[in-house]
Amino acid sequence: MIQEFHKGVEIELEIHQMQQGLWRCDYTLIQHPTRTRTFHHGERDFPTMDLAKEYALREAQDAIDRDDAGKPEKEIVNPPREVRIKAFPE
């Protein structure tokens, strides 16, 4: 299983090799903090595992983007901070 994040939504990818040697990838969208899951079956077969993964990831990201259309931008609770590291004295 492969995990990715897009706009704060967790994407779990599950890749399967079919009997004909082709690959298919299912994905699950997980909303946080409620952990609400939405499962999507892969409908297309691909000759390589990487193509199946890339297609499913793009499909999942598009689904998240469609769901967020028209909603206000989410605020990051703890945004990353910039840290300046000085050269180590010799």
C-alpha positions in Angstrom: 0.0 0.0 0.0 1.2 3.5 -0.9 0.2 6.6 1.0 0.1 10.1 -0.4 -1.4 13.4 0.7 -3.2 16.1 -1.4 -4.8 19.2 0.2 -4.9 17.6 3.6 -6.6 14.4 2.4 -4.8 11.1 2.7 -4.7 8.9 -0.4 -4.1 5.2 0.0 -3.2 3.4 -3.2 -3.5 -0.4 -3.5 -2.0 -1.9 -6.6 -3.0 -5.3 -8.0 -1.6 -7.4 -10.8 -4.4 -9.0 -12.9 -4.2 -12.5 -14.3 -3.4 -11.2 -17.8 -0.3 -9.5 -16.4 -1.8 -6.1 -16.5 -2.0 -3.8 -13.5 -4.9 -2.0 -11.7 -4.9 0.4 -8.8 -7.7 1.1 -6.3 -7.6 4.2 -4.0 -9.1 5.3 -0.8 -9.6 8.9 0.3 -9.3 9.5 4.0 -10.6 12.8 5.5 -8.9 13.9 8.7 -9.5 14.2 11.6 -12.8 12.2 11.2 -11.0 9.4 9.3 -14.0 9.2 6.9 -13.1 6.8 4.1 -14.2 6.8 0.5 -13.1 3.8 -1.6 -12.8 3.9 -5.4 -12.2 0.7 -7.5 -9.7 1.0 -10.3 -11.5 0.6 -13.7 -8.6 0.7 -16.1 -5.8 -1.8 -16.7 -2.2 -0.7 -17.5 0.8 -2.6 -18.8 3.0 -1.4 -15.9 2.6 -0.9 -12.2 3.9 2.6 -12.4 1.4 3.7 -15.0 -1.5 2.2 -12.8 -0.2 4.1 -9.8 0.2 7.4 -11.6 -3.2 7.2 -13.1 -4.9 6.3 -9.8 -3.0 9.1 -8.0 -4.1 11.7 -10.6 -7.7 10.4 -10.5 -7.7 10.7 -6.6 -6.2 14.2 -6.8 -8.8 15.3 -9.3 -11.6 13.9 -7.1 -10.3 15.9 -4.1 -10.1 19.0 -6.3 -13.7 18.6 -7.5 -14.9 18.1 -3.9 -13.0 21.3 -2.8 -14.4 23.4 -5.7 -16.2 26.5 -4.4 -15.1 25.9 -0.8 -13.0 28.4 1.1 -9.3 27.7 1.3 -8.4 25.6 4.4 -6.1 27.3 6.9 -3.0 25.3 8.0 -3.1 25.1 11.8 0.6 24.8 12.4 2.3 26.1 9.3 6.0 25.1 8.8 8.5 27.6 10.1 11.6 28.8 8.4 14.7 27.8 10.2 18.1 29.4 9.4 21.1 27.2 10.1 24.3 28.9 10.7 27.6 27.5 9.5 29.2 25.3 12.2 32.2 27.2 13.8 35.5 25.6 13.3 
